[in-house]
């Protein structure tokens, strides 16, 4: 059974930090590119960050460059999103996404992040 379980979301003040985790099971994690997406209320889902299979390459949305860092631990089948200098506009539900060219994609259930004073 495939699972992607996110955690680490919550309420944080502007300027604060959060670290999201996504633990994967049921598929060969190390062969999947991993992404974090987010969806704010009333808006379309947005790709935030991507990390390749070995972690050698990462990409970020312009809106989070320099503030967010994606990383992965293939031994723990976990992908992380370190979010620093959070802004109210970062408020959204954050989703973990496993992507493969040949096999099905998988999505987590999401973890909510609220940035507010």
Buried (B, 14 or more C-beta within 10 A) or exposed (E): EEEBBBEBBEEBEEEBEBBBBBBBEEBEBEEBBBBBBBBBEEEEEBEBBBBEBEBEEBEBBEEBEEBBBBBBEBEEBBBBBBBBEBBEEBBBBBBBBBBBEEEEEBBBEBBEBBBEE
